[in-house]
């Protein structure tokens, strides 16, 4: 939390622009996705994740998306073309 010179907490800054709209690609644990979602939750990143795309149905990172109600799409490389 940011504090003033006398130690009082400062109110959060109003965003200067609309949130960035992100689509995140994952294939495993989804640690980058987790970091992005935490930054959004903590107000450090003015963005929203619209969708997560993954190439593995069993990727543990899909749990991060589910906890934040982010839609997921699985693209199977064998059938994608």
Protein Blocks (a to p, Z undefined) as FASTA:
>chain_A
ZZdfkopacdddddfbdcdddddddfblommmmmmmmmmmnopagcddfbdcdfbfklmk
lmmmmmnopacddddfklnZZ
